[in-house]
Amino acid sequence: MSLTSHLQELRRKHQALSDQVEEAQRNPATDALTIADLKKQKLRLKEEIHRLSAQ
């Protein structure tokens, strides 16, 4: 897998997590820990994207 395609996949996953966070925040049945976990996953992906882009 090339770096470009890997970055595209990471960005796709980041966007999917963004969508999940938005949906979870709209759903009152979703607990705060679940939302926090999704946000942490999203942040890890963002950091990885930034790290790989800087290379």
NORCOR-V292408 format. One record per helix or strand of 3 or more residues. SS is the DSSP state (H for helix, E for strand). FROM is the first residue (numbers start at 1). TO is the last residue. If there is no record, write none. Layout:
<<SS/FROM/TO> <SS/FROM/TO>>
//
This chain:
<<H/3/26> <H/32/53>>
//
